[in-house]
């Protein structure tokens, strides 16, 4: 059975540690309406509702509309490394250059095998 939009919202909300009230208030939507969506009573929420919920949960609209549970989430260790790089003053450009160098190095290593 395909997961409903309400089930996806509830799963993400709980994973982020938010109560129904907290999400409704943060997204500026009616708590009763959000509850109805999560429980499958309302199966066709407006795009404005979906946008508000997605933005508040920091996910894409597609993550709510479609079963994209296979989307790779950022591992907490990776998130910590990114935050460490940011706080130490590494720019996006420098980070991209580092990644490009690592790809080049890996490619060179594989050619030398």
N, C-alpha and C positions, 0 to 999 in steps of 0.2 A: 504494500500500500504506500502511496506517495504521501510524504509529509506535507501537511498544510502550512500555509503562511503563518497561521497562528502558532502552530507547534514550533516552527523555526524561530519565531520571535521569542516565545517562552524559553526555548532552549538557550538562545544567545543571552537573553536577559538574565537567566539563572546563572549561566557560566560567568557573566560579568558581575554577579553578586548584587543585582538590583531587584528591589521589590517592585511589584506592579505599580504601586503608588509613586515610587521614585522615578520609574520610567515614564509614567504618564505625565507627571509634573515637569520633568526635564524636557520631554518632547512636546509639551503643551498640547496634549490630547486628553480627551475625557477618559478617566479611569474605567468607567463602565464600558465604553466602546472598546478600549484596549482589552479588557477582560473578555468581552464578547468575541473579539477576533481570536484571542488565544484559545478560547474554549470551542472555537469552530462554529459559534452561533452566527457570526458575521464572517462570511468566507470571501467577500469581495470588497476589501477596504479601498478607499480612494488612493490615488497616486500621491496626493498631498500627505495623507496619513503615513503611507509607506516611506516617503521621503523623510518625514520628521522622525519616524522610528529608526530608520536606517542611519540617519545622521547622529542621533543620540546614542545609538549602540555602536557607532563607528564601524559600520559595515556597508557594503554596497547594497543598492536596491535589489540587484540580482540575487544577492545572498538571501534576501527575504522572499523574493518572488519565486525563485527556482531553487531546486535542491542543489546547492553548491557547497555542500558540507565537505566535499573533497578539496575545496580551496585550501591551500596551505596557509596556516596561520603562523605568525611570527613567534617562534620559540622564545620563551622568556630569557634564555641565555643570549640569544641573538639580539633581542631587544636591549638587554643590558650592555652588550658590546657596542651597539649603535649609540646608545646614550653616553657611554664612556667616550667614544670617538667624538661625539658632538661636544661634550663638556671639555674635552681636551683641546678643542679648537680645530679639529680636522674638518675641512670644508667638503661639500659634496663632490666638488671637482677632484680634490685630493683622494677621496675615498674611491671614486670611479677609476682614477688612475691606478690606484693600488690593485683594484679588482682586475683591471686590464693587464697589469703586470703579472698578477698571479695566473691568469689564463694563459698568457704568453709563456710563462715559466713552465706551466704544466704541459703545454704543447711541446716545448723544447725538450722537456724530460721524456715525454712519450716518443719523440723522434730518436732519442739517444738510446733507447732500449733495444 
